[in-house]
Amino acid sequence: MATWRDLAMPSKREVWRELRGLRTGVDGPARATAERRAVFVAALEQAQQFTEAAETAGPATRPVQIFYALSQFGRAIAAASGLVGQDEWRLKGHGIGTRNLDASLGLASVEVVPTAKGSFPAVARAIGAEALEAQNPLTLGELWPLVPEAQTVPLQGTSGLPAMHFVPGGLIHRGDEMWCRISLYPVPREVRVRSEADPKAVDAFLASYPLLKGWSHTPDAPNSVLWHNRGNGSAEELEVFLPSALTIPADVDAGRLEALKRSTLYRGPSDAYAFPALGNMAGPVHPLLAWWAVLFGLSILARYEPASWAEIIDIDGSPAANAVEHLLDQAIVVVPHMALMAIKDVAGR
C-alpha cells in the first residue's frame, strides 16, 4: 500500500532524468577537472547499466548487480565532491569485508567489517559523513533496521537499533523555555515493556541517537513517557521534546525547520529520520553507508556462497526470502535516488 511518503518521492524516471542531466550539468570538481569529469561520466553510465540489469534479474544475482551500481555511484560521488582531494577521490578497493558467511544460523548472523582504507570510508568522507568504525564487525541483523524501507518487511533475527522516522509536531512553551515536539517511530516494543518497570529504559535507548541529545520527556511532567499505539505490531511510537532556541512568540514553521536540523534528512527535505551511532561513532550512521554495508554483505553471499544464497532466497522454504526480495526491490528505486541527492549535495562544496 502506497503511503503519503511514497507519493512525495520522485519516480524512477524522474530520478534517472536528473542523473543523466548531471552528466553535462554537474558543478564543482567534476566540471572543472577533466580527469574527474571522465570518471564521473563513465561511473554514472556503468551505474545505470548495472541498475537496469538488476531490474531484469532475479534475486539469485540481483544483489551483485545493484551493489556494483552503488559502487559506481560511489565513484561518481567522489569525483564530484569538493570534500576529497587528489589522493582520495579516485576510489580503490572495497574498504569493507565480510566474516561468518555461513548463513546456516540465519542471514542476520552474517557479518560485515568496515576497514580504515578503501572505497567505503572514502565515500563517507566524500559525503561529509562519519565512517563506520573500522574493524568493528556488524551483523546484517544489526544493519537491516538502519534501512528505512527494509523495516516494512523485517528480517528474522534482527536485533539492532532502528532508523526512526522523525516527525516534528509543533512547539510548546513552559515558562521561559521553548520545546519542539517530536514523534519517533518505530521504537522496538521491548523498549516500552522495559520502561514500564524502569523509566530509565527510554533514556538508555535514546542515548544511542546523537542528534537527540538534550531530549526530554514531557517538560511539565518529566517522569512521564508518551507512547502512542500503532496497532498490534512489534514497534511503538514515542513522543519526546527537544529544547528550542526560539523565543516567544515563535513561528510554527521556524520551529519545524529548527527541529529538522536535529534529524538526518534521507530522501527529501522533509523525509527526516533519527539514526543511531554504532560502536564508538560520535555521530549517527549515514543512510547511504547503511545501504552500502547491507548490499555488500548480500552481494558477497550471492557471489561466493551460491548454494547457501539459493537456500536463503527460496521463497517456499526460507524465512529470510521475503525480506531479501523486498529489500532488493527497494534498492533499485532508492539507491539511484540517494546517489542523485548525494551528488547534488557535494558538487557545490
C-alpha contacts under 8 A as a table, 3 or more apart, distances in Angstrom:
res1	aa1	res2	aa2	distance
2	A	5	R	7.98
2	A	6	D	5.82
2	A	7	L	7.00
3	T	6	D	5.06
3	T	7	L	6.42
4	W	7	L	5.11
4	W	8	A	6.34
5	R	8	A	5.16
5	R	9	M	6.69
5	R	271	D	7.79
6	D	9	M	5.43
7	L	10	P	7.92
9	M	267	R	7.65
9	M	268	G	7.77
10	P	14	E	5.94
10	P	15	V	6.44
11	S	14	E	5.14
11	S	15	V	6.34
12	K	15	V	5.14
12	K	16	W	6.22
12	K	333	V	6.18
12	K	337	H	7.96
13	R	16	W	5.25
13	R	17	R	6.05
14	E	17	R	5.07
14	E	18	E	6.35
15	V	18	E	5.29
15	V	19	L	6.24
15	V	336	P	7.01
15	V	337	H	5.99
15	V	340	L	7.17
16	W	19	L	4.87
16	W	20	R	6.01
16	W	336	P	7.44
17	R	20	R	5.24
17	R	21	G	6.18
18	E	21	G	4.96
18	E	22	L	6.34
18	E	340	L	7.54
19	L	22	L	5.20
19	L	23	R	7.04
19	L	44	L	7.81
19	L	340	L	6.12
20	R	23	R	5.49
20	R	24	T	7.97
20	R	44	L	8.00
21	G	24	T	6.06
21	G	25	G	5.88
21	G	26	V	7.96
22	L	25	G	4.39
22	L	26	V	4.66
23	R	26	V	6.34
23	R	40	F	7.60
23	R	41	V	5.66
23	R	44	L	7.86
25	G	31	R	7.98
26	V	30	A	6.76
26	V	31	R	6.16
26	V	80	A	7.77
26	V	344	K	7.82
26	V	347	A	6.92
27	D	30	A	6.66
27	D	31	R	5.57
27	D	32	A	7.87
27	D	80	A	7.72
27	D	347	A	5.47
27	D	348	G	6.10
28	G	31	R	5.64
28	G	32	A	6.27
28	G	80	A	6.41
28	G	81	S	7.24
28	G	82	G	6.73
28	G	347	A	4.93
28	G	348	G	5.44
28	G	349	R	7.23
29	P	32	A	4.91
29	P	33	T	5.61
29	P	36	R	6.75
29	P	37	R	7.63
29	P	79	A	7.02
29	P	80	A	5.51
29	P	81	S	6.64
29	P	82	G	6.25
29	P	347	A	7.07
30	A	33	T	5.77
30	A	34	A	7.33
30	A	36	R	4.97
30	A	37	R	4.36
30	A	40	F	6.48
30	A	79	A	5.84
30	A	80	A	4.67
30	A	81	S	7.74
30	A	347	A	7.64
31	R	34	A	7.26
31	R	36	R	7.70
31	R	37	R	5.84
31	R	80	A	7.97
32	A	37	R	7.65
33	T	36	R	5.40
33	T	37	R	6.08
34	A	37	R	5.01
34	A	38	A	6.17
35	E	38	A	5.26
35	E	39	V	6.51
36	R	39	V	5.24
36	R	40	F	5.99
36	R	79	A	5.15
36	R	80	A	7.21
37	R	40	F	4.95
37	R	41	V	6.12
37	R	79	A	7.16
37	R	80	A	7.88
38	A	41	V	5.44
38	A	42	A	6.16
39	V	42	A	5.21
39	V	43	A	5.79
39	V	75	R	7.34
39	V	76	A	6.76
39	V	79	A	6.70
40	F	43	A	5.30
40	F	44	L	6.25
40	F	75	R	6.91
40	F	76	A	4.41
40	F	77	I	7.60
40	F	79	A	5.64
40	F	80	A	6.85
41	V	44	L	5.31
41	V	45	E	6.34
41	V	76	A	7.35
42	A	45	E	5.13
42	A	46	Q	6.29
43	A	46	Q	5.15
43	A	47	A	6.00
43	A	72	Q	5.04
43	A	73	F	6.40
43	A	75	R	6.20
43	A	76	A	5.53
44	L	47	A	4.93
44	L	48	Q	6.18
44	L	72	Q	6.69
44	L	73	F	6.22
44	L	76	A	6.25
45	E	48	Q	5.24
45	E	49	Q	6.32
46	Q	49	Q	5.06
46	Q	50	F	6.03
46	Q	69	A	6.95
46	Q	72	Q	6.58
47	A	50	F	5.20
47	A	51	T	6.11
47	A	68	Y	7.23
47	A	69	A	4.15
47	A	70	L	6.78
47	A	71	S	7.81
47	A	72	Q	5.26
47	A	73	F	5.89
48	Q	51	T	5.08
48	Q	52	E	6.11
48	Q	69	A	6.92
49	Q	52	E	5.10
49	Q	53	A	6.13
49	Q	69	A	7.77
50	F	53	A	5.06
50	F	54	A	6.16
50	F	65	Q	5.36
50	F	66	I	6.35
50	F	68	Y	6.68
50	F	69	A	5.06
51	T	54	A	4.96
51	T	55	E	6.28
51	T	65	Q	6.66
51	T	66	I	5.70
51	T	69	A	5.75
51	T	332	I	6.46
52	E	55	E	5.12
52	E	56	T	6.78
53	A	56	T	5.52
53	A	57	A	6.26
53	A	65	Q	6.75
54	A	57	A	5.03
54	A	58	G	7.69
54	A	61	T	7.71
54	A	62	R	4.94
54	A	63	P	7.69
54	A	65	Q	5.33
54	A	66	I	5.80
54	A	332	I	7.30
55	E	62	R	7.67
55	E	332	I	6.81
57	A	60	A	7.75
57	A	61	T	6.48
57	A	62	R	5.59
58	G	61	T	6.21
58	G	62	R	5.81
59	P	62	R	4.92
59	P	63	P	6.88
59	P	313	I	6.88
59	P	325	E	6.55
59	P	328	L	7.55
60	A	63	P	7.66
60	A	302	A	6.71
60	A	309	W	7.33
60	A	310	A	6.72
60	A	313	I	7.36
61	T	64	V	5.63
61	T	65	Q	6.74
61	T	302	A	6.56
61	T	303	R	7.92
62	R	65	Q	5.25
62	R	66	I	6.10
62	R	328	L	7.17
63	P	66	I	5.30
63	P	67	F	5.86
63	P	295	L	6.36
63	P	296	F	7.98
63	P	298	L	5.95
63	P	299	S	4.79
63	P	302	A	7.03
63	P	328	L	6.79
64	V	67	F	5.31
64	V	68	Y	6.23
64	V	298	L	7.69
64	V	299	S	4.50
64	V	300	I	7.53
64	V	302	A	6.90
64	V	303	R	7.06
65	Q	68	Y	5.23
65	Q	69	A	6.20
66	I	69	A	4.88
66	I	70	L	6.27
66	I	295	L	7.65
66	I	328	L	7.98
66	I	331	A	7.20
66	I	332	I	6.88
67	F	70	L	5.00
67	F	71	S	6.14
67	F	292	W	7.34
67	F	295	L	5.55
67	F	296	F	6.13
67	F	299	S	6.54
68	Y	71	S	4.75
68	Y	72	Q	6.14
69	A	72	Q	5.23
69	A	73	F	6.19
70	L	73	F	4.88
70	L	74	G	6.13
70	L	292	W	7.20
70	L	335	V	6.59
70	L	336	P	7.84
70	L	339	A	7.93
71	S	74	G	4.96
71	S	75	R	6.58
72	Q	75	R	5.01
72	Q	76	A	6.40
73	F	76	A	5.01
73	F	77	I	6.11
73	F	336	P	7.86
73	F	339	A	6.13
74	G	77	I	5.01
74	G	78	A	6.13
74	G	119	S	7.69
74	G	123	V	6.07
74	G	339	A	7.69
75	R	78	A	5.17
75	R	79	A	6.08
75	R	89	W	7.60
75	R	90	R	7.05
75	R	91	L	6.29
75	R	123	V	7.91
76	A	79	A	5.09
76	A	80	A	6.17
76	A	343	I	7.60
77	I	80	A	5.17
77	I	81	S	6.04
77	I	123	V	7.36
77	I	126	A	6.95
77	I	127	I	7.66
77	I	339	A	7.24
77	I	342	A	6.72
77	I	343	I	5.26
77	I	346	V	7.50
78	A	81	S	5.12
78	A	84	V	7.03
78	A	88	E	7.92
78	A	89	W	4.84
78	A	90	R	7.07
78	A	91	L	7.59
78	A	122	A	7.70
78	A	123	V	6.19
78	A	126	A	5.36
78	A	127	I	7.92
79	A	89	W	5.47
79	A	90	R	6.95
80	A	343	I	6.50
80	A	346	V	6.74
80	A	347	A	5.11
81	S	84	V	6.19
81	S	89	W	7.66
81	S	126	A	5.67
81	S	127	I	7.27
81	S	343	I	7.36
81	S	346	V	4.85
81	S	347	A	5.13
81	S	348	G	7.73
81	S	349	R	6.83
82	G	85	G	7.24
82	G	126	A	7.56
82	G	346	V	6.47
82	G	347	A	6.41
82	G	348	G	7.18
82	G	349	R	5.11
83	L	125	R	6.89
83	L	126	A	5.37
83	L	127	I	7.30
83	L	128	G	6.94
83	L	346	V	7.31
83	L	349	R	6.69
84	V	87	D	7.82
84	V	88	E	5.61
84	V	89	W	5.62
84	V	125	R	6.76
84	V	126	A	5.54
85	G	88	E	5.48
85	G	89	W	6.09
86	Q	89	W	6.15
86	Q	90	R	7.70
87	D	90	R	6.99
88	E	91	L	6.70
88	E	122	A	6.54
89	W	122	A	7.44
89	W	126	A	7.55
91	L	118	G	6.63
91	L	119	S	5.10
91	L	122	A	7.05
92	K	118	G	5.41
92	K	119	S	5.72
93	G	117	K	8.00
93	G	118	G	4.81
93	G	119	S	5.76
94	H	97	G	7.46
94	H	118	G	5.36
94	H	119	S	5.08
94	H	120	F	6.14
95	G	114	P	6.19
95	G	115	T	5.15
95	G	116	A	6.81
95	G	117	K	5.37
95	G	118	G	3.74
95	G	119	S	5.04
95	G	120	F	4.74
95	G	121	P	6.35
96	I	112	V	6.92
96	I	113	V	5.54
96	I	114	P	4.20
96	I	115	T	5.32
96	I	118	G	7.54
96	I	120	F	6.32
96	I	293	A	7.76
97	G	112	V	5.59
97	G	113	V	4.97
97	G	114	P	6.26
97	G	115	T	7.42
98	T	101	L	7.06
98	T	110	V	7.68
98	T	111	E	5.57
98	T	112	V	4.22
98	T	113	V	5.59
98	T	297	G	6.64
98	T	300	I	7.76
99	R	110	V	6.62
99	R	111	E	4.98
99	R	112	V	6.06
99	R	113	V	7.16
99	R	137	P	7.91
100	N	103	A	7.55
100	N	109	S	7.44
100	N	110	V	5.33
100	N	111	E	5.88
101	L	110	V	5.44
101	L	111	E	7.22
101	L	301	L	6.82
101	L	305	E	7.75
102	D	105	L	7.24
102	D	110	V	7.08
102	D	308	S	7.77
103	A	106	G	4.98
103	A	107	L	5.14
103	A	108	A	7.98
103	A	109	S	6.86
103	A	110	V	6.28
103	A	308	S	6.84
104	S	107	L	7.62
104	S	308	S	7.94
105	L	109	S	6.48
106	G	109	S	5.69
106	G	110	V	7.59
106	G	156	Q	7.98
106	G	157	G	7.34
107	L	110	V	5.69
107	L	140	L	7.00
107	L	141	G	7.59
107	L	312	I	7.37
107	L	320	A	7.02
108	A	139	T	6.18
108	A	140	L	4.78
108	A	141	G	4.01
108	A	142	E	7.61
108	A	155	L	7.19
108	A	156	Q	7.08
108	A	157	G	5.59
108	A	158	T	6.04
109	S	139	T	5.49
109	S	140	L	6.33
109	S	141	G	6.31
109	S	157	G	7.88
110	V	139	T	5.39
110	V	140	L	5.78
110	V	141	G	7.87
110	V	297	G	7.58
111	E	137	P	5.98
111	E	138	L	5.30
111	E	139	T	4.14
111	E	140	L	6.09
111	E	297	G	7.38
112	V	137	P	5.69
112	V	138	L	5.42
112	V	139	T	6.23
112	V	140	L	7.35
112	V	293	A	6.85
112	V	296	F	8.00
112	V	297	G	6.12
113	V	134	A	7.11
113	V	135	Q	5.64
113	V	136	N	5.97
113	V	137	P	4.51
113	V	138	L	6.32
114	P	120	F	7.45
114	P	121	P	7.88
114	P	132	L	6.47
114	P	133	E	6.61
114	P	134	A	4.85
114	P	135	Q	5.67
114	P	136	N	6.74
114	P	137	P	7.21
115	T	118	G	7.31
115	T	120	F	7.92
115	T	121	P	7.42
115	T	133	E	7.73
115	T	134	A	4.46
115	T	135	Q	5.67
116	A	121	P	6.54
116	A	134	A	5.24
116	A	135	Q	7.78
117	K	120	F	7.67
117	K	121	P	6.28
117	K	122	A	7.29
118	G	121	P	6.16
118	G	122	A	6.20
119	S	122	A	4.98
119	S	123	V	5.93
120	F	123	V	5.44
120	F	124	A	6.54
120	F	131	A	7.85
120	F	289	L	7.67
120	F	292	W	7.91
121	P	124	A	4.96
121	P	125	R	6.43
121	P	131	A	5.38
121	P	132	L	7.50
122	A	125	R	5.12
122	A	126	A	6.17
123	V	126	A	4.79
123	V	127	I	6.30
124	A	127	I	5.44
124	A	128	G	6.19
124	A	129	A	4.96
124	A	130	E	6.12
124	A	131	A	5.34
124	A	289	L	7.20
125	R	128	G	4.94
125	R	129	A	5.82
125	R	130	E	7.05
125	R	131	A	7.30
126	A	129	A	7.64
126	A	346	V	7.36
127	I	342	A	6.65
127	I	345	D	7.89
127	I	346	V	6.21
129	A	285	V	8.00
129	A	286	H	6.39
130	E	281	M	7.52
130	E	282	A	8.00
130	E	283	G	6.72
130	E	284	P	7.70
130	E	285	V	7.22
130	E	286	H	7.47
131	A	134	A	7.98
131	A	285	V	7.83
131	A	289	L	7.88
132	L	278	L	7.42
132	L	281	M	7.07
132	L	285	V	7.15
132	L	289	L	7.81
133	E	136	N	5.67
133	E	278	L	7.67
133	E	279	G	6.74
133	E	280	N	6.82
133	E	281	M	6.53
136	N	279	G	7.26
138	L	142	E	6.34
138	L	143	L	6.95
139	T	142	E	5.18
139	T	143	L	6.40
140	L	143	L	4.90
140	L	144	W	5.73
140	L	158	T	7.60
140	L	294	V	6.36
140	L	297	G	7.46
141	G	144	W	5.52
141	G	145	P	7.53
141	G	155	L	7.29
141	G	157	G	6.10
141	G	158	T	3.94
141	G	159	S	5.80
141	G	160	G	6.37
142	E	145	P	6.65
142	E	146	L	7.73
142	E	158	T	6.03
142	E	159	S	5.66
142	E	160	G	3.93
142	E	161	L	6.93
143	L	146	L	5.40
143	L	147	V	7.35
143	L	160	G	6.68
143	L	290	A	6.48
143	L	293	A	7.56
143	L	294	V	6.48
144	W	147	V	5.74
144	W	150	A	6.64
144	W	151	Q	7.68
144	W	154	P	7.83
144	W	155	L	7.18
144	W	158	T	6.92
144	W	160	G	7.65
144	W	294	V	6.90
145	P	148	P	6.78
145	P	150	A	6.73
145	P	151	Q	5.93
145	P	154	P	7.70
145	P	158	T	7.28
145	P	160	G	6.32
145	P	161	L	6.56
145	P	162	P	4.57
145	P	163	A	6.35
146	L	160	G	7.99
146	L	161	L	7.20
146	L	162	P	5.19
146	L	163	A	4.83
146	L	275	F	7.21
146	L	287	P	7.16
146	L	290	A	6.19
147	V	150	A	5.36
147	V	151	Q	6.91
147	V	163	A	6.90
147	V	287	P	6.89
147	V	290	A	6.50
147	V	291	W	6.37
148	P	151	Q	5.60
148	P	163	A	6.23
148	P	164	M	7.78
149	E	152	T	6.37
149	E	327	L	7.11
149	E	330	Q	6.79
150	A	153	V	5.79
150	A	154	P	6.20
150	A	323	A	7.31
150	A	326	H	7.14
150	A	327	L	5.50
150	A	330	Q	7.94
151	Q	154	P	5.12
153	V	322	N	7.36
153	V	323	A	5.23
153	V	326	H	6.84
154	P	158	T	7.59
154	P	323	A	5.88
155	L	158	T	5.96
155	L	320	A	5.93
155	L	323	A	5.41
155	L	324	V	7.65
156	Q	319	P	6.88
156	Q	320	A	6.34
161	L	276	P	6.66
162	P	186	P	7.19
162	P	187	V	7.42
162	P	275	F	7.12
162	P	276	P	7.35
163	A	186	P	7.82
163	A	273	Y	6.28
163	A	274	A	5.68
163	A	275	F	4.67
163	A	276	P	6.83
164	M	184	L	5.66
164	M	185	Y	4.93
164	M	186	P	5.50
164	M	187	V	7.16
164	M	273	Y	5.32
164	M	274	A	5.09
164	M	275	F	6.61
165	H	183	S	7.78
165	H	184	L	5.56
165	H	185	Y	5.19
165	H	186	P	7.04
165	H	271	D	7.96
165	H	272	A	6.15
165	H	273	Y	4.47
165	H	274	A	6.44
166	F	182	I	6.63
166	F	183	S	5.94
166	F	184	L	5.14
166	F	185	Y	7.14
166	F	263	S	6.91
166	F	272	A	5.21
166	F	273	Y	4.65
166	F	274	A	5.98
167	V	182	I	5.56
167	V	183	S	5.10
167	V	184	L	6.65
167	V	272	A	7.01
168	P	180	C	6.99
168	P	181	R	5.91
168	P	182	I	4.65
168	P	183	S	6.55
168	P	256	R	5.76
168	P	259	A	6.32
168	P	260	L	7.24
169	G	180	C	7.12
169	G	181	R	4.96
169	G	182	I	5.59
169	G	183	S	7.03
169	G	256	R	7.45
170	G	180	C	5.94
170	G	181	R	5.55
170	G	182	I	7.93
170	G	252	V	6.16
170	G	255	G	6.63
170	G	256	R	6.52
171	L	178	M	6.82
171	L	179	W	5.60
171	L	180	C	4.72
171	L	181	R	5.98
171	L	252	V	6.65
171	L	255	G	6.32
172	I	178	M	5.87
172	I	179	W	5.32
172	I	180	C	6.60
172	I	181	R	7.27
173	H	176	D	7.02
173	H	177	E	5.51
173	H	178	M	4.38
173	H	179	W	6.04
173	H	248	I	8.00
174	R	177	E	5.26
174	R	178	M	6.49
174	R	179	W	7.98
174	R	219	P	7.19
174	R	220	D	7.14
177	E	243	P	7.74
177	E	244	S	7.57
177	E	247	T	7.81
178	M	243	P	6.34
178	M	244	S	5.18
178	M	245	A	7.02
178	M	246	L	6.49
178	M	247	T	6.78
178	M	248	I	7.72
179	W	219	P	7.96
179	W	241	F	5.87
179	W	242	L	5.51
179	W	243	P	4.67
179	W	244	S	5.02
180	C	241	F	5.37
180	C	242	L	5.06
180	C	243	P	6.29
180	C	244	S	6.13
180	C	255	G	6.65
180	C	256	R	7.66
180	C	259	A	6.43
181	R	239	E	7.07
181	R	240	V	6.13
181	R	241	F	4.70
181	R	242	L	6.68
182	I	239	E	5.64
182	I	240	V	5.34
182	I	241	F	5.80
182	I	242	L	7.30
182	I	259	A	7.99
183	S	237	E	6.73
183	S	238	L	5.72
183	S	239	E	4.50
183	S	240	V	6.49
184	L	187	V	7.06
184	L	237	E	5.61
184	L	238	L	5.18
184	L	239	E	6.25
184	L	240	V	7.78
184	L	274	A	7.87
185	Y	235	A	7.52
185	Y	236	E	6.36
185	Y	237	E	4.68
185	Y	238	L	6.59
186	P	235	A	5.19
186	P	236	E	5.51
186	P	237	E	5.83
187	V	191	V	7.01
187	V	235	A	5.24
187	V	236	E	4.94
187	V	237	E	6.00
187	V	238	L	6.87
188	P	191	V	5.62
188	P	192	R	7.34
188	P	234	S	6.36
188	P	235	A	4.61
188	P	236	E	6.26
189	R	192	R	5.36
189	R	193	V	6.39
189	R	234	S	5.29
189	R	235	A	4.73
189	R	236	E	5.78
190	E	193	V	4.92
190	E	194	R	6.07
191	V	194	R	5.20
191	V	195	S	6.05
191	V	201	A	6.49
191	V	202	V	6.53
191	V	205	F	7.30
192	R	195	S	4.97
192	R	196	E	6.46
192	R	202	V	7.61
192	R	236	E	7.56
193	V	196	E	5.50
193	V	197	A	7.41
194	R	197	A	5.60
194	R	198	D	5.94
194	R	199	P	7.86
194	R	201	A	6.03
195	S	198	D	4.64
195	S	199	P	4.72
195	S	200	K	6.69
195	S	201	A	4.99
195	S	202	V	6.22
196	E	199	P	6.52
198	D	201	A	5.66
199	P	202	V	6.50
199	P	203	D	7.73
199	P	223	N	7.46
199	P	225	V	7.89
200	K	203	D	5.00
200	K	204	A	6.25
201	A	204	A	5.13
201	A	205	F	6.23
202	V	205	F	5.06
202	V	206	L	6.14
203	D	206	L	5.34
203	D	207	A	6.04
204	A	207	A	5.27
204	A	208	S	7.51
205	F	208	S	6.18
206	L	209	Y	5.40
206	L	212	L	7.22
207	A	210	P	6.91
207	A	212	L	7.90
207	A	213	K	7.29
208	S	276	P	5.34
208	S	277	A	5.73
208	S	278	L	7.71
209	Y	212	L	5.67
209	Y	213	K	7.23
209	Y	274	A	6.71
209	Y	275	F	6.17
209	Y	276	P	4.32
209	Y	277	A	6.07
209	Y	284	P	6.68
210	P	213	K	5.58
210	P	276	P	6.74
210	P	277	A	6.72
210	P	282	A	7.27
210	P	283	G	5.74
210	P	284	P	6.19
211	L	262	R	5.27
211	L	263	S	6.32
211	L	274	A	7.18
211	L	283	G	7.56
211	L	284	P	7.39
212	L	215	W	5.74
212	L	242	L	7.22
212	L	262	R	6.66
212	L	263	S	7.95
212	L	274	A	7.65
214	G	242	L	6.45
214	G	243	P	6.81
215	W	240	V	6.57
215	W	241	F	5.48
215	W	242	L	4.60
215	W	243	P	6.76
216	S	219	P	6.43
216	S	222	P	7.07
216	S	240	V	5.96
216	S	241	F	5.12
216	S	242	L	6.36
216	S	243	P	7.95
217	H	221	A	7.14
217	H	222	P	5.18
217	H	223	N	6.82
217	H	224	S	6.22
217	H	225	V	5.97
217	H	226	L	7.52
217	H	239	E	7.83
217	H	240	V	5.43
217	H	241	F	6.23
218	T	221	A	5.10
218	T	222	P	5.41
218	T	223	N	7.73
218	T	224	S	6.39
218	T	225	V	7.15
218	T	226	L	7.49
218	T	240	V	6.81
218	T	241	F	6.68
219	P	222	P	5.54
219	P	241	F	7.37
221	A	224	S	5.67
225	V	238	L	7.87
225	V	239	E	7.67
226	L	238	L	6.01
226	L	239	E	5.35
226	L	240	V	7.34
227	W	236	E	7.07
227	W	237	E	5.82
227	W	238	L	4.79
227	W	239	E	6.33
228	H	236	E	6.68
228	H	237	E	5.13
228	H	238	L	6.31
228	H	239	E	7.71
229	N	236	E	6.18
229	N	237	E	6.59
230	R	233	G	7.19
230	R	235	A	7.44
230	R	236	E	6.02
230	R	237	E	6.72
233	G	236	E	7.92
242	L	259	A	7.63
244	S	255	G	7.61
244	S	258	E	7.59
244	S	259	A	7.95
246	L	250	A	6.22
246	L	255	G	7.35
247	T	250	A	5.76
250	A	254	A	7.36
250	A	255	G	7.27
251	D	254	A	5.17
251	D	255	G	6.34
252	V	255	G	5.02
252	V	256	R	6.32
253	D	256	R	5.00
253	D	257	L	6.21
254	A	257	L	5.15
254	A	258	E	6.05
255	G	258	E	5.04
255	G	259	A	6.12
256	R	259	A	5.10
256	R	260	L	6.26
257	L	260	L	5.13
257	L	261	K	6.67
258	E	261	K	5.44
258	E	262	R	7.38
259	A	262	R	5.45
259	A	263	S	7.30
260	L	263	S	5.22
260	L	264	T	7.76
260	L	265	L	7.82
260	L	270	S	7.64
260	L	272	A	6.79
261	K	264	T	7.65
263	S	272	A	5.77
263	S	273	Y	5.56
263	S	274	A	5.42
263	S	275	F	7.92
264	T	272	A	5.59
264	T	273	Y	5.20
264	T	274	A	6.04
264	T	275	F	6.93
264	T	286	H	7.83
265	L	268	G	6.38
265	L	269	P	6.27
265	L	270	S	6.89
265	L	271	D	5.60
265	L	272	A	4.55
265	L	273	Y	6.34
266	Y	269	P	7.89
266	Y	271	D	5.58
266	Y	272	A	6.03
266	Y	273	Y	6.90
266	Y	287	P	6.95
266	Y	338	M	7.79
267	R	271	D	5.74
267	R	337	H	7.22
267	R	338	M	6.57
267	R	341	M	7.46
268	G	271	D	5.01
268	G	272	A	7.87
269	P	272	A	7.55
274	A	284	P	7.98
275	F	284	P	5.30
275	F	285	V	5.92
275	F	286	H	7.50
275	F	287	P	7.98
276	P	283	G	7.75
276	P	284	P	4.91
276	P	285	V	6.10
277	A	280	N	7.56
277	A	281	M	5.47
277	A	282	A	6.69
277	A	283	G	5.65
277	A	284	P	4.33
277	A	285	V	5.62
278	L	281	M	5.67
278	L	284	P	7.56
278	L	285	V	7.13
281	M	284	P	7.24
285	V	289	L	7.08
285	V	290	A	6.94
286	H	289	L	5.44
286	H	290	A	6.51
287	P	290	A	4.95
287	P	291	W	6.26
288	L	291	W	5.26
288	L	292	W	6.14
288	L	338	M	6.86
289	L	292	W	4.86
289	L	293	A	6.13
290	A	293	A	5.33
290	A	294	V	6.34
291	W	294	V	5.28
291	W	295	L	6.05
292	W	295	L	5.35
292	W	296	F	5.95
293	A	296	F	5.16
293	A	297	G	6.30
294	V	297	G	5.29
294	V	298	L	6.39
295	L	298	L	5.11
295	L	299	S	5.97
296	F	299	S	5.10
296	F	300	I	6.20
297	G	300	I	5.34
297	G	301	L	6.42
298	L	301	L	5.20
298	L	302	A	6.23
299	S	302	A	5.08
299	S	303	R	6.09
300	I	303	R	5.12
300	I	304	Y	5.84
300	I	305	E	7.52
301	L	304	Y	5.50
301	L	305	E	4.97
301	L	306	P	6.79
301	L	308	S	7.58
301	L	309	W	6.05
302	A	305	E	5.78
302	A	306	P	5.24
302	A	309	W	5.42
303	R	306	P	6.11
305	E	308	S	5.40
305	E	309	W	6.01
306	P	309	W	4.90
306	P	310	A	6.00
307	A	310	A	5.12
307	A	311	E	6.59
308	S	311	E	5.24
308	S	312	I	6.39
309	W	312	I	4.95
309	W	313	I	6.32
310	A	313	I	5.43
310	A	314	D	6.21
311	E	314	D	5.20
311	E	317	G	7.65
311	E	318	S	6.62
312	I	318	S	5.59
312	I	319	P	7.90
312	I	320	A	6.12
312	I	321	A	5.79
313	I	318	S	6.49
313	I	320	A	6.96
313	I	321	A	4.34
313	I	322	N	7.71
313	I	324	V	7.11
313	I	325	E	7.62
314	D	317	G	5.47
314	D	318	S	5.35
314	D	321	A	5.94
315	I	318	S	5.73
315	I	319	P	7.60
315	I	321	A	5.12
315	I	322	N	6.47
318	S	321	A	5.43
319	P	322	N	7.05
320	A	323	A	5.52
320	A	324	V	6.21
321	A	324	V	5.14
321	A	325	E	6.11
322	N	325	E	5.17
322	N	326	H	6.13
323	A	326	H	5.15
323	A	327	L	6.18
324	V	327	L	5.20
324	V	328	L	6.17
325	E	328	L	5.26
325	E	329	D	6.12
326	H	329	D	5.12
326	H	330	Q	6.21
327	L	330	Q	5.07
327	L	331	A	6.06
328	L	331	A	4.92
328	L	332	I	6.64
329	D	332	I	5.71
329	D	333	V	7.31
330	Q	333	V	5.41
330	Q	334	V	5.96
331	A	334	V	5.01
331	A	335	V	5.36
332	I	335	V	6.10
332	I	336	P	7.20
333	V	336	P	6.35
333	V	337	H	6.81
334	V	337	H	5.16
334	V	338	M	6.11
335	V	338	M	5.22
335	V	339	A	6.18
336	P	339	A	5.02
336	P	340	L	6.12
337	H	340	L	5.10
337	H	341	M	6.31
338	M	341	M	5.18
338	M	342	A	6.10
339	A	342	A	5.03
339	A	343	I	6.10
340	L	343	I	5.29
340	L	344	K	6.24
341	M	344	K	5.25
341	M	345	D	6.09
342	A	345	D	5.05
342	A	346	V	6.15
343	I	346	V	5.38
343	I	347	A	5.73
344	K	347	A	5.56
344	K	348	G	7.24
345	D	348	G	6.57
345	D	349	R	7.45
346	V	349	R	5.24
